[in-house]
Amino acid sequence: MLIPIGPVIVFGSSNFPLAFSVAGGDTASALATGNPVVVKAHSGHPGTSELVATAIRRAVTACSLPAGVFSMLHGAGKVIGVALVRHPLARAVGFTGSREAGRALFDAAAARLEPIPVFAEMSSLNPIFVLPEAMCGQTAKIAEGLRASVTLGVGQFCTKPGLVFGLQDAGFDQFQKAVGQLFEAAAPATMLHGGICESYHQGLARASGTSGVKLLARSKENPDARKTHGEPVIVCTDAKNFRKHPELAEEVFGPFAVLVSGQTMAELENIAEHLEGQLTATVHGTPGDLQQAKRLLQILERKAGRLLINGFPTGVEVCPAMKHGGPYPATTDARFTSVGTAALYRFVRPICYQNFPASLLPGALKDENPLNLWRLVNGRLAKDAVKAGSADA
């Protein structure tokens, strides 16, 4: 059976004060599987964190749970966060944030006398590949979908597409023009806090100032620094220059994307082969396009946790099929998801009870199934009692 892994340290994310923070998926998954939780609140929204933590503490009292099942701390991540990860009673870590911070926690956990797992979601550019027939036949639709996806939540979704690839031809020129017009018309909007806004503009300056990169479009409306505005921006370059400047494959967290043109399908496949691990990867194409893109799809299977055809990756659904994770550096463990019902498996471990007397077995494993659970008995799901002395016993 699966049993709780033990106290889980959860780090609130900066970009999702609710869904990936104090009462987010990490906390819910840990509590649902029977683990106590200690949250390190994010400094970007301490008030929201305190309000949510108060609601959880009231729920703990109302449900007559032990007072220590949930607690929260404020403070500097490099001090409080690392101390929590190193605490000898900590058994797992859930984190959503930057690669630098996630890697620091991962290294701290690995350096313990007794290492513990760190489930860190860190960075992703969520590349989109637009194939030639789709580029020509669905220009307006794909351009509008791209604009909406890049600017959703002021580009602060971890699944925001930051790289868009296509083959240089007349269709690509039309697509580029359509995207540019849409980005120019998109208005700046308030980012979650000053730190994110500052980091966005630093990343924007770094990427747009790279040699061989041209500004395709910037919002015609000037951002208001007093409102921590992030303005939509899209730049363009060619595949040769993209390969020459690996910094273009670094995440810029905000409403920004890089449009890259290649000369051949083989060139795009080569770029895909050298991309880092991603949360998502998307291909837009007609049935004819997709037949020609089988190798590209095979490459992307190795690079991403979620593959999309003719869609956009922003947003996730809490459901059994959801995979919100991917090869490093998207996450520290590609086998797990932080969204969806499978997120529960991060905070449990299997244990086998061999030759136990019936009186000592947990209720979930007793022959008579007193908890009325669905159980796998010799590979078959059943709720039936197991008869003593039978082949199933």
Order of alpha helices (4+ residues) and beta strands (2+ residues): beta-beta-alpha-beta-alpha-beta-alpha-beta-alpha-beta-beta-alpha-alpha-beta-alpha-beta-alpha-beta-beta-beta-alpha-beta-alpha-beta-alpha-alpha-beta-beta-beta-beta
